[in-house]
Amino acid sequence: LYGVKGLQAIVNITPEMQNLNPATARTILDNSGDQTILGSADIHTNLNWYRGAKNRVSPENSVDLDIGCFYENQNRKNVLDALNKRFGDYNHDPYISIDIDDRSGNVASGENLQINGQHIPDFKRILLYAYIYKGISRWSSLDGVVTVQQTGRPDVIIRLDQPDTGVGTCAVAVIERNYDGQYKITKLGQYFSSR
């Protein structure tokens, strides 16, 4: 329904780059292929958008953005997202959970996906994606942002800023094991048609 084949085809990313902003303790991944190392603590991923006076969303529009993931662990490959009514479970397999499906766009905290840090070694890779379900036609009108947080690490910031209309699904980033056994997050920043 929203470019699944396209999302599945883009997980082999290798460039090594990192932009660290020490003043605000954030790692900003600006370009496709930019990456940084993650730890072994819980990974909290937030999808949100700017609701201030300068945004380009009509006040009468209810914007519905959704966060999801493809994951591959020792047992299987699967998908979690609101569209498929699969919200996961933090304490049990697959050890990933999505908190809510905010259909109104009015929840200030956005939508959140949590990965249980105790089970990160069980995963080969986790592809994070976001999609526009309704209310807007292009990401650049939202000033959308995905923030990945881990205790003891700088926040990882990935902006969703595609200006084209009709590409409502974004493969945001992939979390996967590095060559030395550590885990890294790599920005993908690839956009696909939602239909």
Disulfide bonds with the S-S distance in Angstrom:
none
